[in-house]
Amino acid sequence: MTTATATMGASAAAAVSNAIKASGAIVRVEPDDFLDILAKSSDPIVVQSPPGIFTRHKYLTSYKGLFFCAKSRDPLIIPPHVEIVNAKKIYIPEM
């Protein structure tokens, strides 16, 4: 391995680490609990991404300063008052 390759690898690892730190706490919940959180929110916004070959539908929202995410095999029925942002992909770091 060259010094340049090692430096690039270390830079990439640092960028991933910083992105995880910046994301804050992400709470995983079941789909029904996710919908309950939306019902409690006064002006909710949801980021959703479609399933891939090996992944499920993913949803992300914030409530009282925390981020909540859910995965579902089937699409969730999001209430009409919720603002939806469609994303190509949502990356949630594993613990």
C-alpha positions in Angstrom: 0.0 0.0 0.0 1.4 3.4 -0.9 1.4 6.4 1.4 -1.1 8.2 -0.8 -3.5 5.2 -0.7 -3.2 5.0 3.1 -3.8 8.8 3.4 -6.9 8.6 1.2 -8.2 5.7 3.3 -7.7 7.5 6.5 -9.4 10.6 5.1 -12.4 8.6 4.0 -12.6 7.0 7.4 -12.5 10.4 9.2 -15.2 11.7 6.9 -17.5 8.8 7.7 -16.8 9.2 11.4 -17.6 12.9 11.3 -20.8 12.3 9.4 -21.9 9.8 12.1 -21.1 12.3 14.8 -23.0 15.0 13.0 -26.1 12.9 12.6 -26.7 12.7 16.4 -28.9 10.1 18.0 -31.1 8.1 15.8 -33.8 6.0 17.4 -35.1 2.9 15.6 -38.8 2.2 16.1 -41.3 -0.1 14.7 -43.5 1.2 11.8 -46.6 1.6 14.0 -44.6 3.6 16.6 -43.3 5.8 13.8 -46.8 6.6 12.7 -47.7 7.3 16.3 -44.9 9.8 16.5 -46.1 11.5 13.3 -49.6 11.8 14.9 -48.1 13.7 17.9 -46.1 16.1 15.7 -47.6 19.5 14.9 -45.8 20.1 11.6 -44.1 16.8 10.6 -41.8 16.1 7.8 -40.8 12.6 6.6 -37.8 11.6 4.5 -38.6 8.3 2.7 -36.7 6.1 0.4 -37.9 3.2 -1.7 -36.7 -0.4 -1.1 -33.8 -1.8 -2.9 -33.0 -5.4 -3.7 -31.9 -6.2 -0.2 -33.4 -3.3 1.7 -36.8 -2.2 2.9 -38.7 1.0 2.7 -37.0 3.5 5.1 -38.5 6.5 6.9 -36.9 9.2 8.9 -38.5 12.1 11.0 -37.6 14.3 13.9 -39.6 14.8 17.1 -38.5 16.8 20.2 -34.9 17.0 19.1 -34.5 13.3 18.3 -34.4 11.5 15.0 -36.6 8.5 14.6 -36.3 5.9 11.8 -38.3 2.9 10.7 -38.0 0.2 8.1 -41.0 -1.6 6.6 -41.4 -4.3 4.1 -44.6 -2.6 2.8 -45.0 1.2 2.2 -46.4 3.1 5.2 -49.6 5.1 4.8 -48.4 8.5 5.7 -51.1 10.9 6.8 -52.0 13.6 4.2 -50.9 16.5 6.5 -47.3 15.3 6.6 -44.7 16.9 4.3 -42.8 14.1 2.4 -39.3 14.3 1.0 -38.4 11.5 -1.4 -34.8 10.4 -1.2 -32.9 8.0 -3.4 -31.4 6.4 -0.3 -31.3 6.9 3.4 -28.1 5.8 5.2 -28.5 5.1 8.9 -25.2 4.0 10.6 -25.3 0.6 12.4 -24.4 0.5 16.1 
